[in-house]
């Protein structure tokens, strides 16, 4: 298989995963933060909120947000879809290059044929896209180090992680991969001579220090701790185990890789086993980490696939089997994926969740200042209406004290408590299709509030006795 063919197929897969309708409420606050960064203002407080405007922001993915905003400014919705496709194709090509260090092209391509569907559920416009590519690059550097029997390639990881720390907090997984690989090779040398492995440990430690080379310093690690503790307050979907059947491609890939590694136990290096188990556990614990398993284990899986030919299995049968397996376990049937492809506003800003007409009505009616909003609309309002409007909450859960969400959830069960909660605002924007304890659905009754706008995505209500009481439909 030629490099050109791999590039074409990887680009096609990236386009299919990127040019399609998405529901991504986080996209909007990342764009909002990128807009501030482009204006020379890095966020250190909760700028878009009126409830906790001075609450400290320990860390933001400012460089990803800036890149995202620049892509928007250059090409609007299509621009950010192109950016997503670039991250995805870079990830796929880097994984392929890492696999090629010890496996032929057919084997690397076969692993990617299944791996595309491992990535698919998480191929959404968020900073973790940069982590897929960067972690795959760390895996490639490890393969280069092993091939050269030298720690020299691993020194590049420090610079990579320094840049990565400005894109996404998951740069810590790059450090974890390097430490797990190098430390295990020191204890049980197999892929590197022990003296080289000791140098690799030093390179890994330098890479750990490189995570501080961002405007927030230690705040990155504090943010990571806060992110893990959010689950004590809210059941964040991406921090839950990957559910079936939506993540069946991940489970098939994990099981296949485990079988391939165990087929030749004498060939299995301790560092390969440690990396597989460590990242496999993370993937099983949190669905957001499922693609990371592919990024770090694909080279080992591809090498074992190649070894199957020594058992008399034709390589073409292996390729066809994995291609068919990938198509069979896809979360979304491939024909549906192809039919759903779309570019532009309707794909990025689906009208069933985000209302452009509602935003226009709010601006035209002069609605401004503090607004209660459903949690999934906070970033959207910040993007469309800040600084005229300041939100009650958004999906940056670390941007608010945990008590904010506890009080909101508690108030959702009592109208009197809800009235006290929203006493500081005279208008509200409520999500129609996403009712929950943080949405305010059903908590703005007719005696005190009047609906002035409603479509399939949002309902806008005003307090009858408030400053916007004269606003009509």
PyMOL commands that set and color helices and strands:
alter all, ss='L'
color gray80, all
select helices_A, chain A and resi 3-18+26-38+62-100+105-120+128-148+152-164+171-187+194-210+219-232+237-239+248-263+270-285+287-311+315-329+334-339+345-348+356-364+375-385+397-399+402-411+415-421
alter helices_A, ss='H'
color red, helices_A
select strands_A, chain A and resi 369-373+389-391+427-431+449-454+458-463
alter strands_A, ss='S'
color yellow, strands_A
deselect
rebuild
show_as cartoon
